[in-house]
Amino acid sequence: MIQQIKHKNKLYALIIRNFRKKKGVSFFTPKNLSLQCGYMNHKKNHFIKPHSHKKRLSKIFYTSEVLCLLKGKLRVDFYTDKKIYLFSKIIKANDIIALIKGSHGFKTIEPVQMIEVKQGPFHINRDKVRFEKIDEKKIKVK
């Protein structure tokens, strides 16, 4: 199941759940996104032909990231590009979230283990802007 997280008809994130049932190759992200995320499920002795990826110049205007939650429960807080709080979502162990647009923050609800994948190279001082989180009393989990 893929849940699209939208605000004003713009895609902010994809939450991917129960994805391991499909056979073959399944990509969750639309082909036009600058970061692609998919799942592969093949039987024993399946052969993937050797290949390389062509060198090409791509323009990436915003860093996207993918979080694979291995353990625990995580609240994801969504904000506009102007740092205005929108709403929150909860993701659980074995969920994947692709963060595409806007700003975001997190709060661990249970102890968390996760893997993060994003475009690089990443320079923390040039690529990340931190700001104050919303008052916990104003959190709206949808």
C-alpha positions as CSV (number, residue, x, y, z in Angstrom):
1,M,0.0,0.0,0.0
2,I,1.3,3.4,-0.9
3,Q,-0.2,6.4,0.9
4,Q,0.4,9.8,-0.8
5,I,0.9,12.7,1.6
6,K,-0.3,15.8,-0.1
7,H,-0.8,19.5,0.8
8,K,-2.4,21.9,-1.7
9,N,-2.2,19.2,-4.3
10,K,1.6,18.9,-3.9
11,L,3.2,15.6,-3.1
12,Y,5.1,15.9,0.2
13,A,5.8,12.2,0.9
14,L,5.0,8.6,0.2
15,I,4.4,6.1,3.0
16,I,5.0,2.6,1.8
17,R,3.5,-0.3,3.9
18,N,3.1,-4.0,3.3
19,F,5.2,-3.9,0.2
20,R,6.9,-7.3,0.5
21,K,4.0,-9.2,-1.1
22,K,4.7,-8.2,-4.7
23,K,6.8,-10.4,-7.0
24,G,9.4,-8.9,-9.4
25,V,10.3,-5.3,-9.5
26,S,8.0,-2.6,-8.1
27,F,8.9,1.1,-7.9
28,F,6.9,3.2,-5.4
29,T,8.0,6.6,-6.7
30,P,6.8,8.3,-9.8
31,K,9.4,8.3,-12.7
32,N,9.8,12.1,-12.6
33,L,11.1,12.3,-9.0
34,S,14.8,12.9,-8.5
35,L,15.1,10.0,-6.1
36,Q,13.7,6.6,-7.0
37,C,12.6,4.0,-4.4
38,G,11.6,0.4,-5.3
39,Y,11.4,-3.2,-4.0
40,M,12.6,-6.4,-5.7
41,N,11.4,-9.9,-4.9
42,H,12.9,-12.7,-7.0
43,K,13.1,-16.4,-6.6
44,K,16.3,-18.3,-6.1
45,N,18.7,-18.3,-9.1
46,H,16.9,-15.3,-10.7
47,F,19.5,-13.5,-12.9
48,I,19.7,-9.8,-13.2
49,K,21.9,-8.9,-16.2
50,P,25.1,-7.0,-15.4
51,H,24.6,-3.3,-16.2
52,S,26.0,0.1,-15.6
53,H,24.3,3.5,-15.3
54,K,25.1,6.1,-17.9
55,K,26.9,9.3,-16.8
56,R,24.6,12.2,-17.1
57,L,24.1,15.6,-15.7
58,S,21.1,16.0,-13.4
59,K,19.8,19.1,-11.6
60,I,18.5,18.4,-8.1
61,F,16.8,21.4,-6.5
62,Y,15.9,19.8,-3.2
63,T,17.4,16.9,-1.3
64,S,14.9,14.0,-1.0
65,E,15.3,11.3,1.6
66,V,14.0,7.8,2.2
67,L,13.7,6.4,5.7
68,C,13.4,2.6,6.2
69,L,12.1,2.0,9.7
70,L,13.5,-1.3,10.9
71,K,12.3,-1.1,14.5
72,G,10.0,1.1,16.6
73,K,7.5,3.9,15.9
74,L,8.3,7.4,14.6
75,R,6.1,10.5,14.3
76,V,6.8,12.5,11.2
77,D,5.9,16.2,11.4
78,F,5.3,17.9,8.1
79,Y,5.9,21.7,7.5
80,T,5.6,23.9,4.5
81,D,8.7,25.4,2.8
82,K,7.9,28.5,4.9
83,K,8.2,26.4,8.1
84,I,4.5,26.4,8.9
85,Y,3.3,23.2,10.6
86,L,0.8,21.2,8.7
87,F,0.1,17.8,10.3
88,S,1.9,14.6,11.5
89,K,1.9,10.9,10.5
90,I,3.0,7.8,12.4
91,I,5.2,5.2,10.7
92,K,6.0,1.9,12.2
93,A,8.6,-0.9,11.9
94,N,8.9,-2.2,8.2
95,D,7.4,1.1,6.8
96,I,9.3,3.2,4.3
97,I,8.8,6.9,3.9
98,A,10.0,8.9,0.9
99,L,10.2,12.6,1.9
100,I,9.9,14.6,-1.2
101,K,8.8,18.2,-0.6
102,G,8.5,20.7,2.3
103,S,10.1,20.5,5.6
104,H,9.9,17.8,8.2
105,G,10.8,16.9,11.8
106,F,10.6,13.7,13.8
107,K,9.8,12.4,17.3
108,T,10.5,8.8,18.3
109,I,7.4,7.3,19.9
110,E,9.2,4.0,20.6
111,P,13.0,3.3,20.4
112,V,13.8,3.5,16.7
113,Q,16.3,1.8,14.3
114,M,16.2,3.1,10.7
115,I,18.2,3.5,7.6
116,E,18.3,6.8,5.8
117,V,19.1,7.2,2.1
118,K,19.4,10.6,0.3
119,Q,21.2,12.2,-2.6
120,G,24.7,13.3,-2.2
121,P,27.1,14.8,-1.8
122,F,25.5,16.3,1.3
123,H,27.0,19.3,3.1
124,I,25.2,19.9,6.4
125,N,25.9,23.6,6.5
126,R,24.8,24.2,2.9
127,D,22.0,21.7,2.6
128,K,20.1,21.8,5.9
129,V,18.2,24.6,7.6
130,R,17.1,23.9,11.2
131,F,14.2,25.7,12.9
132,E,12.1,25.4,16.0
133,K,9.7,22.6,16.3
134,I,6.0,23.1,16.9
135,D,4.6,23.1,20.4
136,E,3.6,19.5,21.2
137,K,0.1,20.6,22.2
138,K,-0.6,21.7,18.6
139,I,0.4,18.3,17.0
140,K,-2.3,16.8,14.8
141,V,-1.8,13.2,13.8
142,K,-3.8,12.3,10.7
